[in-house]
């Protein structure tokens, strides 16, 4: 059993401490903004459509620019790119906050600013995947990723409460200015990072670099099959977040019932991240997919008419499984994908994993009208369970272990290819 000191060992590295501290603050700020912006728009206009327009503008910009973001994150020093995006996001949220403080709620302006913030996120996310391994020793990488997950999940507990308190006392605009300040602090901390140079991708043509990233992804069957599973998991989850509130409010006790379910998910996510910190799984993708399969539980229980507290516990297991999986997945990617290509591969990862969500969000309601809410929820539960457990039938998924980064260096004559033997070079 690992000691508590061992669990927090990555934070003893000054480089990781700077990165983690900045990201922890940034995640809290993001959680504050998501609540404050919703309160500001709905209070000012009373329109859920207006809120949807702003959120959609941010999401579309992120997805549309994810691949260019991955290419540039492999070309440039990643912490410098992340610093630049923090500055951009901080400025856009500051302008949003000032508009709200002055009483000007212009949906076109807010949507444009949200799109600019989303565009910056498209460059930040691929860069962040490749940066963590540069800030810790290889043996501390799994716990470093778990600590990053704890920061993210912990913000889900702190952020909404802070946002509500600030919005009710000073106004939602000040909550957005608080978020802007967290981005500024994160940028300062990133600016203090001093990292060894990481091999950069050569400045080839943009299309050629995208193609190289796709080829690298296709080399690893364990990678692309899991991405299919992640995409289907997100598709199934859409049924819960769209149909779930309707059932909870209409049949399980009103808005309080849905609030209870959501809170159960928030607590479960933090617990899952904490469990990941102690995980020493020798077969990380097996553990990750078994954890993700728990996502079928709240859908099935909701379809069966379970009470709100029971569904809340199951939703906590779903989000806990996701939070447990994420650090295991990040570590596997960081250990088995070359550093000079990891941001491009990560960009494809984000796009493919989230690509079906817009369709799921749009189709879950109409499908429930046609075939019934119970059938839709049971079907979504089956999609999650089958996709997560089915991928475990593949030997290279089951056998993928920790990278041999800590093993003694082989002699040149015996040196293996940069990819472990557990990664067959096969097309997807």
C-alpha positions in Angstrom: 0.0 0.0 0.0 1.4 3.4 -1.0 2.0 5.9 1.7 0.3 9.2 1.7 3.6 10.9 1.0 4.0 8.7 -2.1 0.5 9.6 -3.4 1.3 13.3 -3.4 4.9 12.9 -4.7 4.3 14.7 -8.0 3.5 17.9 -6.1 7.0 17.9 -4.7 8.3 18.6 -8.2 8.3 22.4 -8.6 7.4 22.2 -12.2 4.3 20.0 -11.7 3.3 22.1 -8.7 3.2 25.2 -10.9 1.2 23.5 -13.6 -1.2 21.8 -11.1 -1.8 25.0 -9.1 -2.6 27.1 -12.2 -5.0 24.4 -13.6 -6.7 23.9 -10.3 -7.5 27.6 -10.1 -8.6 27.7 -13.7 -11.0 24.7 -13.3 -12.6 26.5 -10.3 -13.0 29.6 -12.4 -14.5 27.7 -15.3 -17.0 26.1 -12.9 -17.9 29.6 -11.6 -18.4 30.9 -15.1 -20.7 28.1 -16.3 -23.1 28.9 -13.5 -22.7 32.6 -13.5 -23.2 33.0 -17.2 -26.4 30.8 -17.1 -27.8 32.9 -14.3 -26.9 36.2 -16.0 -28.5 35.3 -19.4 -31.6 33.5 -18.0 -32.2 36.3 -15.5 -31.8 39.1 -18.2 -33.6 37.5 -21.1 -35.6 34.6 -19.6 -34.6 32.6 -22.7 -33.0 29.1 -22.6 -32.5 29.6 -26.3 -30.2 32.6 -25.7 -28.1 30.5 -23.3 -28.0 27.7 -25.8 -26.7 30.0 -28.5 -23.8 31.2 -26.3 -22.9 27.7 -25.2 -23.2 26.4 -28.7 -20.9 29.1 -30.1 -18.2 28.1 -27.6 -18.6 24.4 -28.3 -18.5 24.7 -32.1 -15.4 26.9 -32.1 -13.6 24.4 -29.9 -14.4 21.4 -32.1 -13.8 23.3 -35.3 -10.3 24.3 -34.3 -9.2 21.2 -32.4 -7.1 19.8 -35.2 -5.2 23.0 -35.9 -4.7 23.3 -32.2 -3.1 19.9 -32.1 -0.7 20.7 -35.0 0.5 23.9 -33.4 0.8 22.3 -29.9 3.3 19.9 -31.5 5.1 22.7 -33.3 5.5 25.2 -30.4 6.6 25.0 -26.7 3.4 23.7 -25.2 3.5 25.7 -21.9 4.0 28.9 -23.9 1.0 28.0 -26.1 -1.1 27.3 -23.0 0.0 30.6 -21.5 -1.2 32.5 -24.6 -4.6 30.7 -24.5 -5.0 31.5 -20.9 -4.4 35.2 -21.6 -7.0 35.1 -24.4 -9.6 33.3 -22.3 -8.9 35.6 -19.4 -9.5 38.7 -21.6 -12.7 37.3 -23.1 -14.2 36.5 -19.8 -13.2 39.8 -18.4 -15.0 41.6 -21.2 -18.0 39.4 -20.6 -18.0 40.3 -17.0 -17.7 44.0 -17.7 -20.6 43.9 -20.1 -22.7 42.1 -17.4 -21.7 44.6 -14.7 -22.7 47.6 -16.9 -26.1 46.0 -17.5 -25.5 45.2 -21.2 -26.6 41.7 -22.0 -26.0 41.5 -25.8 -26.3 37.8 -26.9 -24.4 38.5 -30.1 -21.5 39.9 -28.2 -21.5 37.2 -25.6 -21.7 34.5 -28.3 -18.8 36.0 -30.1 -16.7 36.2 -26.9 -17.7 32.7 -26.0 -16.6 31.5 -29.5 -13.2 33.2 -29.0 -12.8 31.5 -25.7 -13.7 28.2 -27.2 -11.2 28.7 -30.0 -8.5 29.3 -27.4 -9.5 26.1 -25.6 -9.0 24.2 -28.9 -5.3 25.0 -28.7 -5.1 24.6 -24.9 -6.5 21.0 -24.6 -4.1 19.2 -27.0 -1.2 21.1 -25.5 -2.1 20.1 -22.0 -2.1 16.4 -22.7 1.5 16.6 -23.8 2.7 18.9 -21.1 2.2 16.8 -17.9 4.9 14.2 -18.8 7.4 17.0 -19.1 6.8 18.1 -15.5 7.2 14.9 -13.5 9.5 11.9 -13.4 8.1 8.9 -15.4 7.3 6.8 -12.3 5.1 9.6 -11.0 3.1 10.1 -14.2 0.0 8.1 -13.2 -0.4 10.0 -9.9 0.2 13.3 -11.7 -2.7 12.6 -14.0 -4.8 11.6 -11.1 -4.0 14.8 -9.3 -5.0 16.8 -12.4 -8.3 14.9 -12.3 -8.8 15.7 -8.6 -8.3 19.4 -9.4 -10.9 19.3 -12.1 -13.5 17.2 -10.2 -13.0 19.2 -7.0 -13.8 22.4 -8.9 -17.2 20.9 -9.6 -17.9 21.0 -5.9 -16.5 24.5 -5.2 -17.4 26.4 -8.4 -21.2 26.4 -8.3 -21.3 27.5 -4.7 -18.8 30.3 -5.3 -20.7 31.4 -8.4 -24.0 31.4 -6.7 -22.7 33.4 -3.7 -20.9 36.0 -5.9 -23.9 36.3 -8.3 -26.3 36.8 -5.4 -24.2 39.3 -3.6 -22.2 41.2 -6.2 -23.7 40.1 -9.5 -22.8 37.4 -12.1 -20.5 39.9 -13.9 -18.1 39.9 -10.9 -18.1 36.1 -11.0 -16.8 36.2 -14.6 -14.1 38.7 -13.5 -13.1 36.2 -10.8 -12.7 33.6 -13.5 -10.6 36.0 -15.6 -8.4 36.5 -12.6 -7.8 32.7 -12.3 -6.7 32.6 -16.0 -4.3 35.4 -15.3 -2.8 33.6 -12.3 -2.5 30.4 -14.4 -0.7 32.3 -17.1 1.8 33.7 -14.6 2.5 30.2 -13.2 2.9 28.8 -16.7 5.4 31.6 -17.4 7.5 30.4 -14.5 7.8 26.9 -15.9 11.3 25.9 -17.0 11.2 22.7 -19.1 13.7 20.7 -21.0 13.1 21.0 -24.8 10.6 18.5 -26.2 11.3 17.2 -29.7 9.1 19.3 -31.9 7.3 18.2 -35.0 9.1 19.4 -38.1 7.4 22.4 -39.8 6.0 20.4 -42.7 2.9 21.4 -44.5 -0.2 21.6 -42.3 -2.1 18.8 -44.1 1.0 16.5 -43.9 1.2 17.0 -40.2 -2.4 16.2 -39.8 -2.0 13.1 -41.8 1.0 12.1 -39.7 -1.1 12.5 -36.5 -3.9 10.3 -38.0 -1.3 7.7 -39.1 0.1 7.6 -35.6 -3.3 7.1 -34.1 -4.1 4.3 -36.6 -1.0 2.4 -35.6 -2.5 1.5 -32.3 -5.5 -0.7 -32.3 -5.9 -0.4 -28.5 -6.2 3.4 -29.1 -8.8 3.7 -31.8 -11.0 0.9 -30.5 -11.2 2.7 -27.2 -12.1 5.9 -28.9 -15.1 4.2 -30.5 -16.1 3.1 -27.0 -15.6 6.6 -25.6 -17.8 8.1 -28.4 -20.6 5.5 -27.8 -20.3 6.2 -24.0 -20.8 9.9 -24.6 -23.7 9.1 -27.0 -25.4 7.0 -24.4 -24.9 9.6 -21.7 -26.8 12.1 -23.8 -30.0 10.2 -23.0 -29.5 10.8 -19.3 -28.8 14.5 -19.5 -31.7 15.2 -21.8 -34.4 12.7 -20.7 -33.3 12.5 -17.0 -34.4 16.0 -15.9 -37.8 15.5 -17.5 -38.4 12.3 -15.6 -37.0 13.6 -12.4 -39.1 16.8 -12.4 -42.2 15.0 -13.6 -42.1 11.8 -11.6 -39.4 11.7 -8.9 -40.1 14.8 -6.9 -39.5 17.9 -9.0 -36.5 20.1 -9.3 -35.1 18.9 -6.0 -35.0 15.4 -7.3 -32.9 16.3 -10.3 -30.7 18.5 -8.1 -30.1 15.5 -5.8 -29.1 13.3 -8.8 -26.7 15.9 -10.1 -25.1 16.4 -6.7 -24.7 12.6 -6.4 -22.8 12.8 -9.7 -20.6 15.6 -8.5 -19.6 13.8 -5.3 -19.0 10.5 -7.2 -16.7 12.2 -9.7 -14.4 13.5 -6.9 -14.4 10.1 -5.3 -13.4 8.5 -8.6 -10.5 10.8 -9.0 -9.3 10.1 -5.5 -9.5 6.4 -6.2 -7.4 6.9 -9.3 -4.7 8.4 -7.2 -4.3 5.1 -5.4 -4.7 2.9 -8.4 -1.7 0.7 -9.3 -3.5 -1.3 -12.0 -1.1 -3.4 -14.2 -3.8 -3.5 -16.9 -5.0 0.1 -17.0 -7.4 -0.2 -20.0 -9.1 -3.1 -18.4 -9.7 -1.2 -15.2 -10.7 1.9 -17.2 -13.3 0.2 -19.3 -14.8 -1.7 -16.3 -15.2 1.7 -14.6 -16.8 3.3 -17.6 -19.3 0.4 -17.9 -20.8 1.6 -14.6 -22.3 4.4 -16.7 -25.1 2.0 -17.7 -26.5 1.9 -14.1 -28.3 5.3 -13.8 -29.9 4.9 -17.2 -31.2 1.4 -16.4 -32.4 2.5 -12.9 -34.1 5.6 -14.2 -35.9 3.5 -16.8 -37.0 1.0 -14.1 -38.5 3.8 -12.0 -36.0 3.9 -9.2 -36.2 6.7 -6.6 -34.1 9.9 -6.9 -31.7 8.9 -4.1 -31.0 5.5 -5.8 -30.5 7.1 -9.2 -28.2 9.7 -7.5 -26.0 7.0 -6.1 -25.9 5.3 -9.5 -25.1 8.6 -11.2 -22.2 9.0 -8.7 -20.9 5.6 -9.8 -21.2 6.7 -13.4 -19.3 10.0 -13.0 -16.9 8.3 -10.6 -16.1 5.7 -13.2 -15.4 8.4 -15.7 -13.2 10.3 -13.3 -11.3 7.1 -12.4 -10.9 6.2 -16.1 -9.5 9.6 -17.3 -6.1 9.5 -15.5 -5.6 5.9 -16.5 -6.3 6.8 -20.1 -4.2 9.9 -20.1 -1.2 8.0 -18.7 -1.6 5.2 -21.3 -1.6 7.8 -24.1 1.3 9.8 -22.7 3.4 6.6 -22.2 2.8 5.0 -25.6 2.4 7.9 -28.0 5.6 9.8 -29.1 6.0 13.2 -27.4 6.4 14.9 -30.8 3.0 13.7 -32.0 1.0 13.5 -28.9 -0.9 16.8 -29.3 -2.1 16.0 -32.8 -3.2 12.5 -31.7 -4.9 14.0 -28.7 -6.8 16.5 -30.9 -8.2 13.5 -32.9 -9.0 11.9 -29.5 -11.1 14.9 -28.4 -12.9 15.2 -31.7 -13.8 11.5 -32.0 -14.8 11.0 -28.4 -17.1 14.0 -28.4 -18.2 13.8 -32.1 -21.5 12.0 -31.5 -22.7 14.1 -28.6 -24.6 16.8 -30.7 -26.5 14.0 -32.4 -27.3 12.4 -29.1 -28.5 15.6 -27.6 -30.7 16.3 -30.6 -32.1 12.8 -31.1 -32.7 11.5 -27.5 -35.9 13.5 -27.0 -37.6 12.6 -30.3 -36.5 9.0 -30.0 -38.1 8.8 -26.5 -41.3 10.2 -28.0 -41.4 7.6 -30.7 -40.4 4.4 -28.7 -40.9 5.5 -25.2 -38.6 6.9 -22.5 -38.0 3.4 -20.9 -36.9 1.8 -24.2 -34.6 4.8 -25.0 -33.0 4.7 -21.6 -32.5 0.9 -21.6 -31.1 1.2 -25.1 -28.7 3.9 -24.1 -27.6 1.7 -21.1 -27.0 -1.2 -23.4 -24.9 1.0 -25.8 -22.7 2.0 -22.8 -22.3 -1.5 -21.4 -21.6 -3.2 -24.7 -19.2 -0.6 -26.0 -17.1 -0.6 -22.8 -17.1 -4.4 -22.2 -16.9 -5.3 -25.9 -13.5 -3.6 -26.3 -12.1 -5.9 -23.7 -12.4 -8.8 -26.1 -9.4 -7.4 -28.0 -6.1 -9.0 -26.7 -4.0 -5.8 -27.2 -6.5 -3.8 -25.1 -6.3 -6.4 -22.3 -2.5 -6.8 -22.5 -1.6 -3.1 -22.6 0.4 -2.4 -19.5 2.7 0.3 -18.2 5.3 1.6 -20.6 8.8 0.2 -19.9 10.1 3.7 -19.2 11.5 2.7 -15.9 13.4 -0.4 -17.1 17.1 -0.3 -17.6 18.1 1.1 -21.0 18.8 -1.7 -23.5 22.0 -1.9 -25.5 21.7 -0.4 -29.0 21.7 -3.9 -30.5 18.7 -4.9 -28.4 16.9 -1.5 -28.5 13.2 -1.9 -29.4 11.0 0.3 -31.5 9.8 3.4 -29.7 6.4 1.6 -29.2 6.0 -1.3 -26.8 5.4 -4.8 -28.2 1.9 -4.6 -26.7 1.0 -2.1 -29.4 0.7 -4.0 -32.7 1.3 -1.8 -35.7 -2.0 -2.4 -37.4 -4.4 -0.1 -39.4 -7.6 0.8 -37.7 
